[in-house]
Amino acid sequence: MDIKTSGETDRLTGVNMDAGSEEKNSFWSRRERKRWFISLLCGTCLLYATRTSVPLLMPVISKERKLSKADSGIILSSFFWGYTLTQVASGYISDRIGGQKIMWIAALGWSFTTFTLPNVIEEFSSGDHYVEIIAMARTITGAFQGMHFPSVISLTSQHLDESERASFFGLLTSGSALGTLLTGSLGSYLLVKFSWAVVFQVLGSLGLLWTLLLYYQTLNAQRRRTTSRNSRESSKSLPWRELWSKSPFWSCVFAHACQNNCFFVLLSWMPTYFHDTFPDVPVGLLLLLLLQISAFNLLHSLIFTCLLYLQDNFVINVINLVLNNNFV
C-alpha cells in the first residue's frame, strides 16, 4: 500500500497534506457549531418564508390589482430568473472571501427587497410597465436569495469535518420547510387580520433582524478567528473537466432540476388554483394546504438526515472493525 508523504498533494483537492493539522485549527468548536447552526437555521427559515410569500399572496394581489394569469405567471417566474444567475458566482466568491460575508450581503438584499415590495406595487400600480417593474423587483430578490446556499456550503465546508457536513447541512435544509410553515401560519394570520402588505413587511423585518444577529453574534466572532484559510484556498484547484465527465455529477444535476421544477410549479400555482376553484373557501383554510405540504417536507428532511447520520456511523464502525482485526 502506497502511503503519501508529507510533501505530497492530493490530486482531486490539490491540498498539501501538511495543511491537514492546520486545517483542523479552523474547525468550529462544539459551542461554535451550535451557534452557527441556530443562526443558519433561522436564516434558511426566513429565506423560504420570504420566498413563498409571493405565491401565497398572489391570488389576493392579482384579484385586487386585476392581474391576468399571464401577468401572475411572469411575476412568479421572475424570481428564478435572478435565482439562477448568482449561484455559481456567489459560490466562487464565497470560497475566496468567506461565505459568511456573502451570506450577510445577500440577506440584506432579499430582506430589504421583500420589505419594500408593497411600496413598489403601490408606487407603480398606475404605470404602463407595472408588471415588468414588479417582475424586476422579484428578479433582484431571487438574485440575492441565489447567493444563500452556495455561501452556506462554502462556509460549512471550511469549518466542519467531512464526517459532519452531510448531517449538518441536512438539518439546515429543514429550515426551508419551517420557513414555509411560518408563511402559512403567521402569513395567513396577518393576511386575515391586516393586509397582504403587512405580510411582506413583517417577513422582511424579520430578515433584517436576522442580519443584525448574524453580524453581531457570529460574523464578528468569525472575524476574530485567525486562520490561514485564504492561503489554503488559493492553492486548491478543482478539476472541472474531470468533474463534468462523470455521469454521477450529471445524474445529480438532472435529478435536482426535476425535483425543483415539480416542487416550485406546485408551490407557485397551487394557491391560485385553489383560490379560483374554491372561491367561497376562506383564505385561511386554503393556506392550511401549504402547511400540510411543508410539514411533509420537514418530516422527509429530518428522516433523510437521520439516515445520513446512521450511514456515516455504520461505515465508520465497519472500517474500525476491519482495521482493528487486521483484515487488510
Number of C-alpha atoms within 10 A of each C-alpha: 3 4 6 10 10 11 9 13 15 11 12 12 12 17 18 17 16 13 15 11 9 14 18 14 15 16 17 19 12 9 9 15 16 12 15 18 17 13 19 22 21 20 25 24 25 27 23 20 28 29 23 22 22 23 24 26 22 22 23 19 17 15 10 9 13 10 15 11 12 9 15 22 16 16 23 21 18 21 24 19 17 21 19 15 16 19 19 13 12 24 23 16 17 22 21 15 13 21 26 23 17 23 27 21 14 23 27 19 19 26 27 18 23 25 23 15 20 17 14 15 18 12 11 14 15 10 9 9 11 16 18 14 17 21 22 16 22 28 23 21 28 26 24 27 29 26 29 27 18 23 26 21 16 20 20 23 18 20 19 19 14 11 12 14 16 18 20 16 19 18 19 23 21 22 23 25 24 23 25 31 25 22 28 24 16 15 26 23 16 17 18 12 10 11 15 21 19 16 25 27 21 17 25 26 16 18 27 21 14 20 22 14 13 23 16 10 14 16 17 11 12 15 11 8 11 9 16 13 19 12 10 15 15 12 12 15 12 12 12 8 8 9 13 11 10 10 10 11 11 13 11 11 11 11 11 11 12 11 10 11 12 10 11 16 12 13 17 20 18 19 22 21 13 16 19 12 10 12 11 8 12 11 21 15 10 20 23 15 15 21 19 14 14 21 17 12 18 21 13 13 20 17 14 15 21 14 13 16 17 13 12 15 13 12 11 13 12 11 11 12 12 12 11 10 8 8 7 6
